[in-house]
Amino acid sequence: MDMLFRNLKYFLKEGFSNLARNRLMTIASITSVMAAMLILGLFLVIILNVNSLTNQVESQLELKAFLKDNISEQEVSQIGNEIKTIPGVTSVVFESKEEALQKFKQQLGDKSYLAEGLEKDNPLPQSYIIKVKDAGLMKDISNEIKQINGVDKVSYGQDVVDKLLGIIKIIRIVGLSIILILFIISIVIISNTIKLGVFARRREINIMKYIGATDWFIRWPFLIEGVVLGLVGALLSVALLVLIYGYVLDIINNKLIVFQLLPLEKIVGDILVYFSLIGAMIGALGSGLSIKRFLNV
């Protein structure tokens, strides 16, 4: 146990000493990683808000199954029960002819008088209003409902849903692609920074190899150096991201009514955890890549 603590103390001391010896490159590396991860964070925030928007829109999307006029109450009830058994359906609400007429009058607003007299011979059909858990299922669920006896037609705004799903898919693909590119760039930045320190100490590394030091004994101080660089850059980028997002949040949420950005407290915790892990991972990978060839003595 004493040996373990002595080794850990040595690794930490050497790792921080390497950072102190290369102050300018350390600052340059942290700044570069911070900038890359700040952009990465902005796209991550965009994706989180796109997912939130998707959930909001999907919760409002609904199918409407119009029923035939010449069916009994028992058949109406049976249709509702069949719809409820379809996978992906989250709620089924019956709308009578009278309720449909009342909604129609509300939609007319000041011109509701145009619907007067329709109570005696109501032309609007009874229907079921159906909500689903995923907008991508609407087409399949619609086709399945159409096969039920007693259903006249199903409406859900197919063109709008298809366009919405297409836009969301593009945003997600572009966002994830940019995040992957920035992740790789951050690894290269840290790798090049640590490589300078390794190169300056190549003779020392060779001597340690010759006297029997293991690869991992030599590697640990550089891994610690890389993890520190990644973590510091990540935490600084989180601080800047919080300031930027908080400012944008106040502007947008005060002007938009239809869609609201996620509250700051809902993303800060997740981003802090994710960025700390990503920063440490980037640092470790960059360090591992930079020292690998110097260990092949």
The 8 nearest C-alpha neighbors of each residue, nearest first, counted from 0:
[[1, 3, 2, 4, 5, 6, 7, 8],
 [2, 0, 4, 3, 5, 6, 7, 8],
 [3, 1, 5, 0, 4, 6, 7, 8],
 [2, 4, 0, 6, 1, 5, 7, 8],
 [3, 5, 7, 1, 6, 2, 8, 0],
 [6, 4, 2, 8, 7, 3, 1, 9],
 [7, 5, 9, 3, 8, 4, 10, 2],
 [6, 8, 4, 10, 9, 5, 3, 11],
 [7, 9, 5, 11, 6, 10, 4, 12],
 [10, 8, 6, 12, 7, 11, 13, 5],
 [9, 11, 220, 7, 13, 12, 8, 14],
 [12, 10, 14, 8, 13, 9, 7, 15],
 [11, 13, 9, 15, 10, 14, 16, 8],
 [14, 12, 16, 10, 220, 11, 15, 9],
 [13, 15, 220, 224, 11, 17, 16, 12],
 [16, 14, 18, 17, 12, 13, 11, 19],
 [17, 15, 13, 19, 18, 14, 12, 20],
 [16, 18, 20, 14, 15, 19, 13, 21],
 [17, 19, 15, 16, 21, 20, 25, 22],
 [20, 18, 16, 22, 17, 21, 15, 25],
 [21, 19, 17, 18, 22, 16, 196, 15],
 [20, 22, 18, 24, 19, 23, 25, 17],
 [23, 21, 25, 19, 24, 20, 26, 18],
 [24, 22, 26, 25, 21, 27, 28, 20],
 [23, 25, 27, 26, 21, 22, 28, 192],
 [24, 26, 22, 28, 23, 27, 21, 18],
 [25, 27, 29, 23, 28, 24, 30, 22],
 [28, 26, 24, 30, 25, 29, 23, 31],
 [27, 29, 31, 25, 30, 26, 24, 32],
 [28, 30, 232, 32, 26, 31, 27, 228],
 [31, 29, 33, 27, 28, 32, 26, 34],
 [32, 30, 28, 34, 33, 29, 27, 35],
 [31, 33, 35, 29, 232, 34, 185, 30],
 [32, 34, 232, 236, 30, 36, 31, 35],
 [35, 33, 37, 31, 32, 36, 30, 38],
 [36, 34, 32, 38, 37, 33, 181, 31],
 [35, 37, 39, 33, 38, 34, 40, 32],
 [36, 38, 236, 40, 34, 39, 35, 33],
 [39, 37, 41, 40, 36, 35, 34, 42],
 [40, 38, 36, 178, 37, 42, 41, 43],
 [41, 39, 43, 37, 38, 42, 36, 44],
 [40, 42, 38, 44, 43, 39, 37, 45],
 [43, 41, 45, 39, 44, 40, 174, 46],
 [42, 44, 40, 46, 45, 41, 39, 47],
 [45, 43, 47, 41, 42, 46, 40, 48],
 [44, 46, 42, 48, 43, 47, 49, 41],
 [45, 47, 49, 43, 48, 44, 50, 42],
 [48, 46, 44, 50, 49, 45, 43, 51],
 [49, 47, 51, 45, 50, 46, 52, 44],
 [50, 48, 46, 52, 51, 47, 53, 45],
 [51, 49, 53, 47, 48, 52, 46, 54],
 [50, 52, 48, 54, 49, 53, 55, 47],
 [53, 51, 49, 55, 50, 54, 48, 56],
 [54, 52, 50, 56, 51, 55, 57, 49],
 [53, 55, 57, 51, 52, 56, 58, 50],
 [56, 54, 52, 58, 53, 57, 51, 59],
 [55, 57, 53, 59, 58, 54, 52, 60],
 [56, 58, 54, 60, 59, 55, 134, 53],
 [57, 59, 55, 56, 60, 54, 130, 132],
 [60, 58, 56, 57, 61, 55, 130, 54],
 [61, 59, 57, 58, 56, 130, 62, 134],
 [60, 62, 130, 129, 155, 59, 63, 128],
 [63, 61, 155, 129, 154, 128, 130, 64],
 [62, 64, 128, 154, 153, 127, 129, 65],
 [63, 65, 153, 127, 126, 152, 66, 62],
 [66, 64, 126, 152, 151, 150, 153, 125],
 [67, 65, 150, 151, 126, 125, 149, 124],
 [66, 68, 151, 149, 69, 150, 70, 65],
 [69, 67, 70, 66, 124, 125, 149, 71],
 [68, 70, 67, 71, 149, 66, 74, 72],
 [71, 69, 68, 74, 67, 149, 72, 75],
 [70, 72, 74, 73, 75, 69, 68, 76],
 [73, 71, 75, 74, 76, 70, 77, 78],
 [72, 74, 76, 71, 75, 77, 70, 78],
 [75, 73, 77, 71, 76, 72, 70, 78],
 [76, 74, 72, 78, 73, 77, 71, 79],
 [75, 77, 73, 79, 74, 78, 72, 80],
 [76, 78, 74, 80, 79, 75, 73, 81],
 [79, 77, 81, 75, 80, 76, 74, 82],
 [80, 78, 76, 82, 77, 81, 83, 75],
 [79, 81, 77, 83, 78, 82, 76, 84],
 [82, 80, 78, 84, 83, 79, 77, 85],
 [81, 83, 79, 84, 80, 85, 78, 144],
 [84, 82, 80, 81, 85, 88, 79, 91],
 [85, 83, 81, 82, 86, 80, 88, 87],
 [84, 86, 82, 83, 88, 87, 81, 140],
 [87, 85, 88, 84, 83, 140, 89, 131],
 [88, 86, 131, 132, 89, 85, 136, 133],
 [87, 89, 131, 86, 90, 85, 130, 83],
 [90, 88, 131, 130, 132, 87, 91, 129],
 [91, 89, 130, 129, 88, 92, 131, 83],
 [90, 92, 129, 128, 127, 83, 130, 93],
 [93, 91, 128, 127, 129, 94, 90, 79],
 [94, 92, 127, 126, 128, 95, 91, 79],
 [93, 95, 126, 125, 127, 98, 99, 92],
 [96, 94, 125, 98, 97, 99, 93, 126],
 [95, 97, 125, 99, 124, 98, 123, 100],
 [96, 98, 100, 95, 99, 101, 118, 121],
 [99, 97, 101, 95, 100, 96, 94, 102],
 [98, 100, 96, 102, 97, 101, 95, 103],
 [99, 101, 103, 97, 98, 102, 96, 104],
 [100, 102, 98, 104, 103, 99, 97, 105],
 [103, 101, 105, 99, 104, 100, 106, 98],
 [104, 102, 100, 106, 101, 105, 99, 107],
 [103, 105, 111, 107, 101, 102, 106, 100],
 [106, 104, 102, 108, 107, 103, 101, 111],
 [107, 105, 103, 108, 104, 102, 111, 101],
 [106, 108, 111, 104, 110, 105, 109, 103],
 [109, 107, 105, 106, 110, 111, 104, 103],
 [108, 110, 111, 107, 112, 105, 106, 104],
 [109, 111, 107, 112, 108, 113, 104, 114],
 [112, 110, 104, 107, 113, 108, 109, 114],
 [111, 113, 115, 110, 114, 109, 104, 107],
 [114, 112, 111, 115, 110, 107, 104, 116],
 [115, 113, 112, 111, 117, 116, 104, 103],
 [116, 114, 112, 117, 113, 111, 118, 104],
 [115, 117, 118, 114, 119, 120, 113, 121],
 [116, 118, 121, 120, 119, 115, 114, 122],
 [119, 117, 121, 116, 120, 115, 97, 100],
 [120, 118, 117, 121, 116, 122, 115, 97],
 [119, 121, 117, 118, 122, 116, 123, 96],
 [120, 122, 117, 118, 123, 119, 96, 100],
 [123, 121, 120, 124, 117, 96, 100, 118],
 [122, 124, 121, 96, 99, 100, 125, 97],
 [125, 123, 96, 65, 126, 66, 122, 68],
 [126, 124, 95, 96, 66, 94, 65, 123],
 [125, 127, 65, 94, 64, 66, 93, 124],
 [126, 128, 93, 64, 92, 63, 94, 129],
 [129, 127, 63, 92, 91, 62, 93, 64],
 [130, 128, 91, 62, 61, 90, 63, 127],
 [129, 131, 61, 90, 89, 88, 62, 60],
 [130, 132, 88, 89, 87, 133, 129, 134],
 [131, 133, 87, 89, 88, 134, 130, 57],
 [134, 132, 135, 136, 131, 57, 87, 137],
 [135, 133, 136, 137, 57, 131, 132, 160],
 [134, 136, 133, 137, 138, 164, 160, 161],
 [137, 135, 134, 139, 133, 138, 140, 87],
 [138, 136, 140, 134, 139, 135, 141, 131],
 [137, 139, 141, 140, 136, 142, 135, 157],
 [140, 138, 142, 141, 136, 137, 143, 135],
 [139, 141, 143, 137, 142, 138, 136, 144],
 [142, 140, 138, 144, 139, 143, 137, 145],
 [143, 141, 145, 139, 140, 144, 138, 146],
 [144, 142, 140, 145, 141, 146, 139, 147],
 [143, 145, 141, 146, 147, 142, 140, 82],
 [146, 144, 142, 143, 147, 150, 141, 152],
 [145, 147, 144, 143, 148, 142, 150, 149],
 [148, 146, 144, 145, 150, 149, 78, 143],
 [149, 147, 150, 146, 78, 145, 151, 74],
 [148, 150, 67, 66, 147, 151, 70, 78],
 [149, 151, 66, 148, 152, 147, 67, 65],
 [150, 152, 66, 67, 65, 149, 153, 145],
 [153, 151, 65, 150, 64, 145, 154, 66],
 [154, 152, 64, 63, 65, 141, 145, 62],
 [153, 155, 63, 62, 156, 64, 152, 141],
 [156, 154, 62, 157, 61, 63, 153, 60],
 [157, 155, 159, 158, 154, 160, 62, 161],
 [156, 158, 160, 159, 155, 161, 138, 154],
 [159, 157, 161, 160, 156, 162, 163, 155],
 [160, 158, 162, 161, 157, 156, 163, 164],
 [159, 161, 163, 157, 162, 158, 164, 156],
 [162, 160, 164, 158, 163, 159, 157, 165],
 [163, 161, 165, 159, 164, 160, 158, 166],
 [162, 164, 160, 166, 165, 161, 159, 167],
 [163, 165, 167, 161, 162, 166, 168, 160],
 [164, 166, 162, 168, 163, 167, 161, 169],
 [167, 165, 169, 163, 168, 164, 162, 170],
 [166, 168, 170, 164, 169, 165, 171, 163],
 [169, 167, 165, 171, 166, 170, 164, 172],
 [170, 168, 172, 166, 171, 167, 173, 165],
 [171, 169, 167, 173, 168, 172, 174, 166],
 [170, 172, 174, 168, 169, 173, 175, 167],
 [171, 173, 169, 175, 174, 170, 176, 168],
 [174, 172, 176, 170, 171, 175, 169, 177],
 [173, 175, 171, 177, 176, 172, 42, 170],
 [174, 176, 178, 172, 177, 173, 171, 179],
 [177, 175, 173, 179, 178, 174, 172, 180],
 [178, 176, 180, 174, 179, 175, 181, 173],
 [177, 179, 175, 181, 39, 176, 180, 182],
 [178, 180, 182, 176, 177, 181, 175, 183],
 [181, 179, 177, 183, 182, 178, 184, 176],
 [182, 180, 184, 178, 183, 179, 35, 185],
 [183, 181, 179, 185, 180, 184, 178, 186],
 [182, 184, 186, 180, 181, 185, 187, 179],
 [185, 183, 181, 187, 186, 182, 188, 180],
 [184, 186, 188, 182, 183, 187, 32, 181],
 [185, 187, 285, 183, 281, 189, 184, 188],
 [186, 188, 190, 184, 185, 189, 191, 285],
 [189, 187, 185, 191, 190, 186, 184, 192],
 [190, 188, 192, 285, 186, 191, 187, 193],
 [189, 191, 285, 187, 289, 193, 286, 188],
 [192, 190, 194, 188, 189, 193, 187, 195],
 [193, 191, 189, 194, 190, 195, 24, 28],
 [194, 192, 196, 195, 190, 191, 286, 189],
 [193, 195, 191, 289, 197, 192, 196, 190],
 [196, 194, 198, 193, 197, 192, 199, 191],
 [197, 195, 199, 193, 194, 198, 200, 17],
 [196, 198, 194, 200, 199, 195, 201, 193],
 [197, 199, 201, 195, 200, 196, 194, 293],
 [200, 198, 196, 197, 201, 195, 202, 194],
 [199, 201, 197, 203, 198, 202, 204, 196],
 [202, 200, 204, 198, 203, 199, 197, 205],
 [203, 201, 205, 204, 200, 206, 199, 198],
 [204, 202, 206, 200, 201, 205, 207, 208],
 [203, 205, 201, 207, 202, 206, 208, 200],
 [206, 204, 202, 208, 203, 207, 201, 209],
 [207, 205, 209, 203, 208, 204, 202, 210],
 [208, 206, 204, 212, 210, 205, 209, 203],
 [207, 209, 205, 212, 211, 206, 210, 204],
 [208, 210, 206, 211, 207, 205, 212, 296],
 [211, 209, 207, 208, 212, 206, 205, 213],
 [210, 212, 208, 209, 213, 207, 206, 214],
 [213, 211, 208, 207, 210, 216, 214, 217],
 [214, 212, 216, 215, 211, 217, 208, 207],
 [213, 215, 217, 216, 218, 294, 212, 208],
 [214, 216, 218, 217, 213, 219, 212, 220],
 [217, 215, 213, 214, 218, 219, 212, 220],
 [218, 216, 214, 215, 219, 213, 220, 212],
 [217, 219, 215, 221, 216, 220, 214, 222],
 [218, 220, 222, 221, 216, 217, 215, 10],
 [221, 219, 14, 10, 223, 222, 13, 218],
 [220, 222, 224, 223, 219, 218, 14, 286],
 [221, 223, 219, 225, 283, 224, 286, 220],
 [224, 222, 226, 220, 221, 225, 14, 227],
 [225, 223, 14, 221, 227, 222, 226, 220],
 [224, 226, 282, 222, 228, 286, 223, 227],
 [225, 227, 282, 279, 229, 223, 283, 228],
 [228, 226, 230, 224, 225, 229, 231, 223],
 [229, 227, 225, 231, 226, 230, 29, 232],
 [228, 230, 278, 282, 226, 232, 279, 227],
 [231, 229, 278, 233, 227, 232, 279, 228],
 [230, 232, 234, 233, 228, 229, 227, 235],
 [231, 233, 33, 29, 229, 235, 32, 230],
 [234, 232, 230, 236, 278, 231, 235, 274],
 [235, 233, 237, 231, 236, 232, 230, 238],
 [234, 236, 238, 232, 237, 233, 231, 33],
 [235, 237, 37, 33, 233, 239, 234, 238],
 [238, 236, 240, 234, 235, 239, 241, 233],
 [237, 239, 235, 241, 236, 240, 234, 242],
 [240, 238, 236, 242, 241, 237, 243, 235],
 [239, 241, 237, 243, 242, 238, 244, 236],
 [240, 242, 244, 238, 239, 243, 245, 237],
 [241, 243, 239, 245, 240, 244, 246, 238],
 [244, 242, 240, 246, 245, 241, 239, 247],
 [245, 243, 247, 241, 246, 242, 248, 240],
 [244, 246, 248, 242, 243, 247, 241, 249],
 [245, 247, 243, 244, 248, 249, 242, 250],
 [248, 246, 244, 250, 249, 245, 251, 243],
 [249, 247, 245, 251, 246, 250, 244, 252],
 [250, 248, 246, 247, 252, 251, 253, 245],
 [249, 251, 247, 248, 253, 252, 254, 246],
 [250, 252, 254, 248, 253, 249, 255, 247],
 [251, 253, 255, 259, 254, 249, 248, 250],
 [254, 252, 251, 250, 255, 249, 256, 248],
 [255, 253, 251, 252, 256, 250, 249, 259],
 [256, 254, 252, 251, 257, 253, 258, 259],
 [255, 257, 258, 254, 259, 252, 253, 251],
 [256, 258, 255, 259, 254, 252, 55, 52],
 [259, 257, 256, 255, 260, 52, 252, 55],
 [258, 260, 252, 261, 255, 257, 256, 251],
 [261, 259, 48, 262, 252, 248, 258, 251],
 [260, 262, 48, 263, 259, 265, 266, 51],
 [263, 261, 265, 264, 260, 266, 248, 259],
 [262, 264, 265, 266, 267, 261, 245, 244],
 [263, 265, 267, 262, 266, 268, 261, 269],
 [266, 264, 263, 262, 267, 261, 268, 269],
 [265, 267, 269, 264, 263, 268, 270, 262],
 [268, 266, 270, 264, 269, 271, 265, 263],
 [269, 267, 271, 270, 266, 272, 265, 264],
 [270, 268, 272, 266, 271, 267, 273, 265],
 [269, 271, 273, 267, 272, 268, 274, 266],
 [272, 270, 268, 274, 269, 273, 267, 275],
 [271, 273, 275, 269, 270, 274, 276, 268],
 [274, 272, 270, 276, 275, 271, 277, 269],
 [273, 275, 277, 271, 276, 272, 233, 278],
 [274, 276, 278, 272, 273, 277, 230, 271],
 [275, 277, 279, 273, 274, 278, 280, 272],
 [276, 278, 274, 280, 279, 275, 281, 273],
 [279, 277, 229, 230, 275, 281, 233, 280],
 [280, 278, 226, 282, 276, 229, 230, 277],
 [281, 279, 277, 283, 282, 278, 276, 284],
 [282, 280, 278, 186, 284, 279, 283, 285],
 [283, 281, 225, 226, 229, 279, 285, 280],
 [282, 284, 280, 286, 222, 226, 225, 285],
 [285, 283, 287, 281, 286, 282, 280, 288],
 [286, 284, 190, 186, 282, 189, 288, 287],
 [287, 285, 283, 289, 225, 190, 222, 284],
 [286, 288, 284, 285, 289, 290, 283, 291],
 [287, 289, 285, 286, 291, 290, 284, 190],
 [290, 288, 194, 190, 286, 287, 291, 285],
 [289, 291, 293, 287, 288, 292, 286, 197],
 [290, 292, 288, 293, 294, 289, 287, 295],
 [291, 293, 294, 295, 290, 289, 288, 296],
 [294, 292, 290, 295, 291, 296, 201, 204],
 [295, 293, 292, 291, 296, 214, 290, 204],
 [294, 296, 293, 292, 291, 214, 205, 208],
 [295, 294, 205, 293, 208, 292, 209, 204]]
